[in-house]
Amino acid sequence: MLTTFYPPYYLGGDALHVYYLSNELAKLGHEVHVIHSIDAYYLNRRIAPSGNYPNHKRVFLHPLESKLGIAAPLLSGFVGLSYPLTSKALKLVAEIKPDVVHHHNIVGFGPSVLDARAPKVFYTAHDYWLICPRNNLLKPDKTFCESRRNCFACCLLWKRPPQLWRYVRTLDKKLSNIDTIIAPSDYMRNTLESAAISRPVVTIPNFVPEPEEAGEPIYRFAYFLFVGLLEEHKGILKLVKAFSQAKKEIDANLLVVGSGSLEDNLHQAIAQNGCQERIKLLGRINDKKILTNLYANALALVIPSTGPENAPLVALEALACGTPVITSDEGGLSEIASKVAASLIFTTETSMKDVLLHVSANRRNMACLPRKVYEESYSPKTFLSKYFSEISGDER
């Protein structure tokens, strides 16, 4: 596994997926080596990581650091140099001689790491890095890019250095080493194919492990749940507005888990709408047991994102706990929600309010469906069956 981040040195769901996959493969008897960048973590975070992430005895970690510190991932990711981190990663791969090389989020290593060779080479498109220097298609005006033009200017407006290697067609050359690109959603697959990415793209949805027992509910009242960054593109302000408009009709509260730049705005919006007793901001929660309890006892997880989400793990975690997911129709979100019921997808703030009212009034009608969807589409067993088929070439 080649990945910029790996728990506890991680920022988001892509690293958790690598952690889950590595340990599931190890349980089956495979030897798994994970190469990741300590320097890239500290480029994004100034504090030591926290959390307990035990690995199976057959998972071998290779955390890479250099004397250049946080400058190393900048040289690799923005300039495209293999020195000093990427060359270390490539040397490790050559020494290990794996049967499969699987690239994930490699922004900290840059395009040169795609030179890693094995009988089978995969790349999972956890984000839009293949077509967007920002990885997320988000423009400086907080709208989402559809044209994929003016990337150089976009980077400058974001006050980030342009990725110079993108202007000499380096990626096209490096991608020739990839056998298959794995897309966690059909939306991502279609986006990459429409961008004329040169390698075959196959959809294999992500998975999450079986959750622990939820235990007794922490909160005894009915509630909807939001888990994510408190940022504009996550749609949290729109959710608070829709919930506030329907508060007299909804027999439930709203719990918000997460942190971000909109926290003060949210407190203000909640107070202005007189929802201090109905909407609770719980902050960021890292404790898996508490999150599992919140998921399992929620009426639904709400993901009101305004941009093209790929396949957020929070949605799969909710389904694993038997909880339906209410989503906008952006990106790959609707692929997940529609497997339970098409009525869980909204397109406007008004329809979001209508979906909240519908779920609140019909909370028992879909009790068994989320777990069934998880088991059939987002379980380790389902993922690994498709993954091994790609390795063996059975689906070709």
Secondary structure as a PSIPRED ss2 file (coil, helix, strand):
# PSIPRED VFORMAT (PSIPRED V4.0)

   1 M C   1.000  0.000  0.000
   2 L E   0.000  0.000  1.000
   3 T C   1.000  0.000  0.000
   4 T C   1.000  0.000  0.000
   5 F C   1.000  0.000  0.000
   6 Y E   0.000  0.000  1.000
   7 P C   1.000  0.000  0.000
   8 P C   1.000  0.000  0.000
   9 Y E   0.000  0.000  1.000
  10 Y C   1.000  0.000  0.000
  11 L C   1.000  0.000  0.000
  12 G C   1.000  0.000  0.000
  13 G H   0.000  1.000  0.000
  14 D H   0.000  1.000  0.000
  15 A H   0.000  1.000  0.000
  16 L H   0.000  1.000  0.000
  17 H H   0.000  1.000  0.000
  18 V H   0.000  1.000  0.000
  19 Y H   0.000  1.000  0.000
  20 Y H   0.000  1.000  0.000
  21 L H   0.000  1.000  0.000
  22 S H   0.000  1.000  0.000
  23 N H   0.000  1.000  0.000
  24 E H   0.000  1.000  0.000
  25 L H   0.000  1.000  0.000
  26 A H   0.000  1.000  0.000
  27 K H   0.000  1.000  0.000
  28 L C   1.000  0.000  0.000
  29 G C   1.000  0.000  0.000
  30 H C   1.000  0.000  0.000
  31 E C   1.000  0.000  0.000
  32 V E   0.000  0.000  1.000
  33 H E   0.000  0.000  1.000
  34 V E   0.000  0.000  1.000
  35 I E   0.000  0.000  1.000
  36 H E   0.000  0.000  1.000
  37 S E   0.000  0.000  1.000
  38 I H   0.000  1.000  0.000
  39 D H   0.000  1.000  0.000
  40 A H   0.000  1.000  0.000
  41 Y H   0.000  1.000  0.000
  42 Y H   0.000  1.000  0.000
  43 L H   0.000  1.000  0.000
  44 N H   0.000  1.000  0.000
  45 R C   1.000  0.000  0.000
  46 R C   1.000  0.000  0.000
  47 I C   1.000  0.000  0.000
  48 A C   1.000  0.000  0.000
  49 P C   1.000  0.000  0.000
  50 S C   1.000  0.000  0.000
  51 G C   1.000  0.000  0.000
  52 N C   1.000  0.000  0.000
  53 Y C   1.000  0.000  0.000
  54 P C   1.000  0.000  0.000
  55 N C   1.000  0.000  0.000
  56 H C   1.000  0.000  0.000
  57 K C   1.000  0.000  0.000
  58 R C   1.000  0.000  0.000
  59 V E   0.000  0.000  1.000
  60 F E   0.000  0.000  1.000
  61 L E   0.000  0.000  1.000
  62 H E   0.000  0.000  1.000
  63 P E   0.000  0.000  1.000
  64 L E   0.000  0.000  1.000
  65 E C   1.000  0.000  0.000
  66 S C   1.000  0.000  0.000
  67 K C   1.000  0.000  0.000
  68 L C   1.000  0.000  0.000
  69 G C   1.000  0.000  0.000
  70 I C   1.000  0.000  0.000
  71 A H   0.000  1.000  0.000
  72 A H   0.000  1.000  0.000
  73 P H   0.000  1.000  0.000
  74 L H   0.000  1.000  0.000
  75 L H   0.000  1.000  0.000
  76 S H   0.000  1.000  0.000
  77 G H   0.000  1.000  0.000
  78 F H   0.000  1.000  0.000
  79 V H   0.000  1.000  0.000
  80 G C   1.000  0.000  0.000
  81 L C   1.000  0.000  0.000
  82 S C   1.000  0.000  0.000
  83 Y C   1.000  0.000  0.000
  84 P C   1.000  0.000  0.000
  85 L H   0.000  1.000  0.000
  86 T H   0.000  1.000  0.000
  87 S H   0.000  1.000  0.000
  88 K H   0.000  1.000  0.000
  89 A H   0.000  1.000  0.000
  90 L H   0.000  1.000  0.000
  91 K H   0.000  1.000  0.000
  92 L H   0.000  1.000  0.000
  93 V H   0.000  1.000  0.000
  94 A H   0.000  1.000  0.000
  95 E H   0.000  1.000  0.000
  96 I H   0.000  1.000  0.000
  97 K C   1.000  0.000  0.000
  98 P C   1.000  0.000  0.000
  99 D C   1.000  0.000  0.000
 100 V E   0.000  0.000  1.000
 101 V E   0.000  0.000  1.000
 102 H E   0.000  0.000  1.000
 103 H E   0.000  0.000  1.000
 104 H C   1.000  0.000  0.000
 105 N C   1.000  0.000  0.000
 106 I C   1.000  0.000  0.000
 107 V C   1.000  0.000  0.000
 108 G C   1.000  0.000  0.000
 109 F C   1.000  0.000  0.000
 110 G C   1.000  0.000  0.000
 111 P H   0.000  1.000  0.000
 112 S H   0.000  1.000  0.000
 113 V H   0.000  1.000  0.000
 114 L H   0.000  1.000  0.000
 115 D H   0.000  1.000  0.000
 116 A C   1.000  0.000  0.000
 117 R C   1.000  0.000  0.000
 118 A C   1.000  0.000  0.000
 119 P C   1.000  0.000  0.000
 120 K E   0.000  0.000  1.000
 121 V E   0.000  0.000  1.000
 122 F E   0.000  0.000  1.000
 123 Y E   0.000  0.000  1.000
 124 T E   0.000  0.000  1.000
 125 A C   1.000  0.000  0.000
 126 H C   1.000  0.000  0.000
 127 D C   1.000  0.000  0.000
 128 Y C   1.000  0.000  0.000
 129 W C   1.000  0.000  0.000
 130 L C   1.000  0.000  0.000
 131 I C   1.000  0.000  0.000
 132 C C   1.000  0.000  0.000
 133 P C   1.000  0.000  0.000
 134 R C   1.000  0.000  0.000
 135 N C   1.000  0.000  0.000
 136 N C   1.000  0.000  0.000
 137 L C   1.000  0.000  0.000
 138 L E   0.000  0.000  1.000
 139 K C   1.000  0.000  0.000
 140 P C   1.000  0.000  0.000
 141 D C   1.000  0.000  0.000
 142 K C   1.000  0.000  0.000
 143 T C   1.000  0.000  0.000
 144 F E   0.000  0.000  1.000
 145 C C   1.000  0.000  0.000
 146 E C   1.000  0.000  0.000
 147 S C   1.000  0.000  0.000
 148 R C   1.000  0.000  0.000
 149 R C   1.000  0.000  0.000
 150 N C   1.000  0.000  0.000
 151 C H   0.000  1.000  0.000
 152 F H   0.000  1.000  0.000
 153 A H   0.000  1.000  0.000
 154 C H   0.000  1.000  0.000
 155 C H   0.000  1.000  0.000
 156 L H   0.000  1.000  0.000
 157 L H   0.000  1.000  0.000
 158 W C   1.000  0.000  0.000
 159 K C   1.000  0.000  0.000
 160 R C   1.000  0.000  0.000
 161 P C   1.000  0.000  0.000
 162 P C   1.000  0.000  0.000
 163 Q C   1.000  0.000  0.000
 164 L H   0.000  1.000  0.000
 165 W H   0.000  1.000  0.000
 166 R H   0.000  1.000  0.000
 167 Y H   0.000  1.000  0.000
 168 V H   0.000  1.000  0.000
 169 R C   1.000  0.000  0.000
 170 T H   0.000  1.000  0.000
 171 L H   0.000  1.000  0.000
 172 D H   0.000  1.000  0.000
 173 K H   0.000  1.000  0.000
 174 K H   0.000  1.000  0.000
 175 L H   0.000  1.000  0.000
 176 S C   1.000  0.000  0.000
 177 N C   1.000  0.000  0.000
 178 I C   1.000  0.000  0.000
 179 D C   1.000  0.000  0.000
 180 T E   0.000  0.000  1.000
 181 I E   0.000  0.000  1.000
 182 I E   0.000  0.000  1.000
 183 A E   0.000  0.000  1.000
 184 P C   1.000  0.000  0.000
 185 S C   1.000  0.000  0.000
 186 D H   0.000  1.000  0.000
 187 Y H   0.000  1.000  0.000
 188 M H   0.000  1.000  0.000
 189 R H   0.000  1.000  0.000
 190 N H   0.000  1.000  0.000
 191 T H   0.000  1.000  0.000
 192 L H   0.000  1.000  0.000
 193 E H   0.000  1.000  0.000
 194 S H   0.000  1.000  0.000
 195 A C   1.000  0.000  0.000
 196 A C   1.000  0.000  0.000
 197 I C   1.000  0.000  0.000
 198 S C   1.000  0.000  0.000
 199 R C   1.000  0.000  0.000
 200 P C   1.000  0.000  0.000
 201 V E   0.000  0.000  1.000
 202 V E   0.000  0.000  1.000
 203 T E   0.000  0.000  1.000
 204 I C   1.000  0.000  0.000
 205 P C   1.000  0.000  0.000
 206 N C   1.000  0.000  0.000
 207 F C   1.000  0.000  0.000
 208 V C   1.000  0.000  0.000
 209 P C   1.000  0.000  0.000
 210 E C   1.000  0.000  0.000
 211 P C   1.000  0.000  0.000
 212 E C   1.000  0.000  0.000
 213 E C   1.000  0.000  0.000
 214 A C   1.000  0.000  0.000
 215 G C   1.000  0.000  0.000
 216 E C   1.000  0.000  0.000
 217 P C   1.000  0.000  0.000
 218 I C   1.000  0.000  0.000
 219 Y C   1.000  0.000  0.000
 220 R C   1.000  0.000  0.000
 221 F C   1.000  0.000  0.000
 222 A C   1.000  0.000  0.000
 223 Y E   0.000  0.000  1.000
 224 F E   0.000  0.000  1.000
 225 L E   0.000  0.000  1.000
 226 F E   0.000  0.000  1.000
 227 V E   0.000  0.000  1.000
 228 G C   1.000  0.000  0.000
 229 L C   1.000  0.000  0.000
 230 L C   1.000  0.000  0.000
 231 E C   1.000  0.000  0.000
 232 E H   0.000  1.000  0.000
 233 H H   0.000  1.000  0.000
 234 K H   0.000  1.000  0.000
 235 G C   1.000  0.000  0.000
 236 I H   0.000  1.000  0.000
 237 L H   0.000  1.000  0.000
 238 K H   0.000  1.000  0.000
 239 L H   0.000  1.000  0.000
 240 V H   0.000  1.000  0.000
 241 K H   0.000  1.000  0.000
 242 A H   0.000  1.000  0.000
 243 F H   0.000  1.000  0.000
 244 S H   0.000  1.000  0.000
 245 Q H   0.000  1.000  0.000
 246 A C   1.000  0.000  0.000
 247 K C   1.000  0.000  0.000
 248 K C   1.000  0.000  0.000
 249 E C   1.000  0.000  0.000
 250 I C   1.000  0.000  0.000
 251 D C   1.000  0.000  0.000
 252 A C   1.000  0.000  0.000
 253 N E   0.000  0.000  1.000
 254 L E   0.000  0.000  1.000
 255 L E   0.000  0.000  1.000
 256 V E   0.000  0.000  1.000
 257 V E   0.000  0.000  1.000
 258 G C   1.000  0.000  0.000
 259 S C   1.000  0.000  0.000
 260 G C   1.000  0.000  0.000
 261 S C   1.000  0.000  0.000
 262 L C   1.000  0.000  0.000
 263 E H   0.000  1.000  0.000
 264 D H   0.000  1.000  0.000
 265 N H   0.000  1.000  0.000
 266 L H   0.000  1.000  0.000
 267 H H   0.000  1.000  0.000
 268 Q H   0.000  1.000  0.000
 269 A H   0.000  1.000  0.000
 270 I H   0.000  1.000  0.000
 271 A H   0.000  1.000  0.000
 272 Q H   0.000  1.000  0.000
 273 N C   1.000  0.000  0.000
 274 G C   1.000  0.000  0.000
 275 C C   1.000  0.000  0.000
 276 Q C   1.000  0.000  0.000
 277 E C   1.000  0.000  0.000
 278 R C   1.000  0.000  0.000
 279 I E   0.000  0.000  1.000
 280 K E   0.000  0.000  1.000
 281 L E   0.000  0.000  1.000
 282 L E   0.000  0.000  1.000
 283 G E   0.000  0.000  1.000
 284 R C   1.000  0.000  0.000
 285 I C   1.000  0.000  0.000
 286 N C   1.000  0.000  0.000
 287 D C   1.000  0.000  0.000
 288 K H   0.000  1.000  0.000
 289 K H   0.000  1.000  0.000
 290 I H   0.000  1.000  0.000
 291 L H   0.000  1.000  0.000
 292 T H   0.000  1.000  0.000
 293 N H   0.000  1.000  0.000
 294 L H   0.000  1.000  0.000
 295 Y H   0.000  1.000  0.000
 296 A H   0.000  1.000  0.000
 297 N C   1.000  0.000  0.000
 298 A C   1.000  0.000  0.000
 299 L C   1.000  0.000  0.000
 300 A E   0.000  0.000  1.000
 301 L E   0.000  0.000  1.000
 302 V E   0.000  0.000  1.000
 303 I E   0.000  0.000  1.000
 304 P C   1.000  0.000  0.000
 305 S C   1.000  0.000  0.000
 306 T C   1.000  0.000  0.000
 307 G C   1.000  0.000  0.000
 308 P C   1.000  0.000  0.000
 309 E C   1.000  0.000  0.000
 310 N C   1.000  0.000  0.000
 311 A C   1.000  0.000  0.000
 312 P C   1.000  0.000  0.000
 313 L H   0.000  1.000  0.000
 314 V H   0.000  1.000  0.000
 315 A H   0.000  1.000  0.000
 316 L H   0.000  1.000  0.000
 317 E H   0.000  1.000  0.000
 318 A H   0.000  1.000  0.000
 319 L H   0.000  1.000  0.000
 320 A H   0.000  1.000  0.000
 321 C C   1.000  0.000  0.000
 322 G C   1.000  0.000  0.000
 323 T C   1.000  0.000  0.000
 324 P C   1.000  0.000  0.000
 325 V E   0.000  0.000  1.000
 326 I E   0.000  0.000  1.000
 327 T E   0.000  0.000  1.000
 328 S E   0.000  0.000  1.000
 329 D C   1.000  0.000  0.000
 330 E C   1.000  0.000  0.000
 331 G C   1.000  0.000  0.000
 332 G C   1.000  0.000  0.000
 333 L H   0.000  1.000  0.000
 334 S H   0.000  1.000  0.000
 335 E H   0.000  1.000  0.000
 336 I H   0.000  1.000  0.000
 337 A H   0.000  1.000  0.000
 338 S C   1.000  0.000  0.000
 339 K C   1.000  0.000  0.000
 340 V C   1.000  0.000  0.000
 341 A C   1.000  0.000  0.000
 342 A H   0.000  1.000  0.000
 343 S H   0.000  1.000  0.000
 344 L H   0.000  1.000  0.000
 345 I E   0.000  0.000  1.000
 346 F E   0.000  0.000  1.000
 347 T C   1.000  0.000  0.000
 348 T C   1.000  0.000  0.000
 349 E H   0.000  1.000  0.000
 350 T H   0.000  1.000  0.000
 351 S H   0.000  1.000  0.000
 352 M H   0.000  1.000  0.000
 353 K H   0.000  1.000  0.000
 354 D H   0.000  1.000  0.000
 355 V H   0.000  1.000  0.000
 356 L H   0.000  1.000  0.000
 357 L H   0.000  1.000  0.000
 358 H H   0.000  1.000  0.000
 359 V H   0.000  1.000  0.000
 360 S H   0.000  1.000  0.000
 361 A H   0.000  1.000  0.000
 362 N C   1.000  0.000  0.000
 363 R C   1.000  0.000  0.000
 364 R C   1.000  0.000  0.000
 365 N C   1.000  0.000  0.000
 366 M C   1.000  0.000  0.000
 367 A C   1.000  0.000  0.000
 368 C C   1.000  0.000  0.000
 369 L H   0.000  1.000  0.000
 370 P H   0.000  1.000  0.000
 371 R H   0.000  1.000  0.000
 372 K H   0.000  1.000  0.000
 373 V H   0.000  1.000  0.000
 374 Y H   0.000  1.000  0.000
 375 E H   0.000  1.000  0.000
 376 E H   0.000  1.000  0.000
 377 S H   0.000  1.000  0.000
 378 Y C   1.000  0.000  0.000
 379 S C   1.000  0.000  0.000
 380 P H   0.000  1.000  0.000
 381 K H   0.000  1.000  0.000
 382 T H   0.000  1.000  0.000
 383 F H   0.000  1.000  0.000
 384 L H   0.000  1.000  0.000
 385 S H   0.000  1.000  0.000
 386 K H   0.000  1.000  0.000
 387 Y H   0.000  1.000  0.000
 388 F H   0.000  1.000  0.000
 389 S H   0.000  1.000  0.000
 390 E H   0.000  1.000  0.000
 391 I H   0.000  1.000  0.000
 392 S H   0.000  1.000  0.000
 393 G C   1.000  0.000  0.000
 394 D C   1.000  0.000  0.000
 395 E C   1.000  0.000  0.000
 396 R C   1.000  0.000  0.000
